[in-house]
Amino acid sequence: MPLIELGVKHLDIQGDSQLVVDQVMKEANCHDEKMDVYCSMVCKLEDKFHGLELNRITRKYNEEADELAKIASG
């Protein structure tokens, strides 16, 4: 993972879906298989960082990142 190799210690992630934020931060259960895989990966990686936060931002501030995520998961 490039972030780990770069020595990143604190990760602050922003997302525009409150449901996804809640699922990844373990405040809500995953009911979708694909989402469950993403959450499992976060759990495996979170001990590699001193801090990991996922915060909700409005969609208008996240359009470019949303498009990149769709391409990557496509």
C-alpha positions as CSV (number, residue, x, y, z in Angstrom):
1,M,0.0,0.0,0.0
2,P,1.6,3.3,-1.1
3,L,0.4,5.3,1.9
4,I,2.1,2.9,4.3
5,E,5.3,2.9,2.2
6,L,5.3,6.7,2.3
7,G,5.1,6.7,6.1
8,V,1.7,8.2,6.4
9,K,0.6,7.8,10.1
10,H,-2.8,9.5,10.2
11,L,-5.5,9.1,7.5
12,D,-8.4,11.5,7.2
13,I,-10.8,10.3,4.5
14,Q,-13.8,12.3,3.3
15,G,-16.9,10.7,1.8
16,D,-20.2,12.0,0.6
17,S,-22.4,9.0,1.8
18,Q,-23.4,9.1,5.5
19,L,-24.2,5.3,5.2
20,V,-20.8,4.4,3.9
21,V,-19.1,6.6,6.5
22,D,-21.2,4.9,9.3
23,Q,-20.4,1.4,7.9
24,V,-16.7,1.9,7.6
25,M,-16.5,3.6,11.0
26,K,-18.4,0.6,12.5
27,E,-21.4,2.7,13.5
28,A,-23.7,0.7,11.1
29,N,-23.8,-2.8,9.9
30,C,-22.9,-3.7,6.3
31,H,-25.8,-5.4,4.4
32,D,-24.2,-5.5,1.0
33,E,-21.5,-8.0,0.1
34,K,-19.4,-5.5,-1.8
35,M,-19.5,-3.0,1.1
36,D,-18.7,-5.7,3.6
37,V,-15.5,-6.4,1.6
38,Y,-14.5,-2.7,1.7
39,C,-15.1,-2.6,5.5
40,S,-13.1,-5.7,6.0
41,M,-10.2,-4.2,4.1
42,V,-10.3,-1.1,6.3
43,C,-10.3,-3.2,9.4
44,K,-7.2,-5.0,8.2
45,L,-5.4,-1.8,7.4
46,E,-6.4,0.5,10.3
47,D,-3.8,-0.9,12.6
48,K,-1.1,0.3,10.2
49,F,-2.0,3.9,11.0
50,H,-2.0,5.9,14.3
51,G,-5.3,7.4,13.3
52,L,-7.9,6.8,10.7
53,E,-11.0,9.0,10.3
54,L,-13.7,9.0,7.8
55,N,-15.9,12.1,7.7
56,R,-18.9,13.1,5.6
57,I,-18.8,16.0,3.3
58,T,-21.5,17.2,0.9
59,R,-21.5,15.6,-2.6
60,K,-20.8,18.9,-4.4
61,Y,-17.3,18.9,-2.8
62,N,-16.7,15.3,-3.7
63,E,-17.7,14.9,-7.3
64,E,-14.2,14.3,-8.8
65,A,-13.3,11.7,-6.1
66,D,-16.7,10.0,-6.6
67,E,-16.0,9.6,-10.3
68,L,-12.5,8.1,-9.6
69,A,-14.0,5.7,-7.1
70,K,-16.6,4.5,-9.6
71,I,-13.9,3.9,-12.2
72,A,-11.7,2.0,-9.7
73,S,-14.4,-0.2,-8.4
74,G,-16.0,-0.8,-11.8
